[in-house]
Amino acid sequence: MPSVKAFSLLLLMLLAATAQASTLRCGSALISHGDDTQEVLDKCGTPISQDFLGYREVVDYYGFHTEVEVEEWSYGPRNGMYHFLRFEGNRLVRITSKRGR
C-alpha cells in the first residue's frame, strides 16, 4: 500500500506541472491581477505571442451585460519557464506558468 508521503509527493508533482500565480516578476518590475495591457507591456516588454481567444460576456457592478475581448500573451522561456497571461477587457485576470518544452 502506498504511503502518505509518496502520495503527497505525487500530488505535489502534478500541481507543479502548471502553476498559477497572482503576480509575475519582469526584471525588477512586478505585474499582478488587474493591471492593464499597457502597464504589462511597459514592465515586461513585447510577448513572444499574443493570441486573440474571442469574447466573454461579463456582468458589471450595475448588472449590465457587456462583451469583452479575451487575449492570451506568452512570455519565455525565462529560467526554463513559459508564462501565460490572460486578459479580459484589457485587464490581467490570470497568470499561469509551465516548465519549458
Disulfide bonds with the S-S distance in Angstrom:
Cys26-Cys44 1.86
